[in-house]
Amino acid sequence: MDQKEQKILAATTAVDTLIKDGKIFSGMKIGLGTGSTALPAVKRLAERIEDGTLKDIKAVVTSFQTENYCKDLGIPVYTLNDRAIDGQLDLAIDGADEIDPKNNLIKGGGAALLLEKIVAYNSKFYAIVADESKSVATVGTKFPLPVEIIGGARRAVEKKLNEMGAKCVLRDGVRKCGPVITDNGNQILDCTWEDPVDPAKMEDEIAKITGVVEVGFFTKLRPTAFIAHSDGTVEIR
Ligand code: 5RP
């Protein structure tokens, strides 16, 4: 299986395992992630609505990308603040850029880390869907850590991150001059370290820097991961 097929397999398996195919589910509040693995999960949810096994779903999205996709598919979109959601989700499904054996994550490759973390941390159950390329021994050695920052604090934050041993690159827009502007109006510094760092400690330390909005390490949750492999199997851990 190629990478795209693995993403679809992981996403579909997660939905049909967590929301068991064949039974009817009603009224679930579901957080929906962003990216090329999360979207097939959204598509599968739409199919389950269509076949009548999923009723009255309430979705909370993590990006404009996912909001547009839900609207195209006719999935009703709410915010965490809506009374029907009341700040608490039953389930969140999302992709990841890296996942280690303890299910620590790096997220934010699609610059949606802020809402992704808010949704994840306010969900009773958190599922990660990924192809096998995302599985690593140590997070933060290959994929640069995204840090969402207030643009006006860029140099100050960068200096603090440099003192913590990180090299930082301001993420550039594609088909747009200048930096990526996140869905929340902020900018992204992609950070790398020469040697492995402690992701839990770094998540806390970086979050304390004034001007940092959110950090792409997700270490405070223990998601259930659905990782699809090229041989067509899905590892659930
Ligand atoms: C977006 C994310 C995505 O979940 C992450 O980048 C993985 O994306 P993909 O499934 O397209 O590889 O964190 O901010």
Boltz pocket constraint, residues with backbone or C-beta under 6 A from the ligand:
constraints:
  - pocket:
      binder: B
      contacts: [[A, 33], [A, 34], [A, 35], [A, 36], [A, 37], [A, 38], [A, 94], [A, 95], [A, 96], [A, 97], [A, 106], [A, 107], [A, 108], [A, 109], [A, 110], [A, 111], [A, 112], [A, 113], [A, 116], [A, 129]]
      max_distance: 6.0
